[in-house]
Amino acid sequence: MNTISLVLLVCSFIFIIMYFFISFFLFFFTVRRIEYNLKISGYDRPFSWDVIGLRTYVYVFELIQPKTLYSKPSPFDSFTSSKLIHEYKRPIDVILARLLILDGFLFIVVLFANDFFYL
């Protein structure tokens, strides 16, 4: 294996991991802000479950739904309500949700590149 390609692969993998943690923690604070606003509005416990990491990824799917979709039932309505979340979403929340989706995509690309370089 070429040394340059190995260095590029390792650097890209490290970058992806750093990028993932930065966007995940930024989005975690977005989740906490939305939950705080829901509690202020009188929703004492808007969620029926408490797994923070999984809940964050449910927010990703809820926040990137177009406006025409969140008036209809969501596949995640057993966990939370799209109408509740979308009432408090901001443009930065949607950007962070899309960053997390990009994280997953980049991680898969790096894994495929890793397999390709070792063949």
Helices and strands as residue ranges (DSSP letters): H 3-40, H 52-63, H 82-87, H 91-118
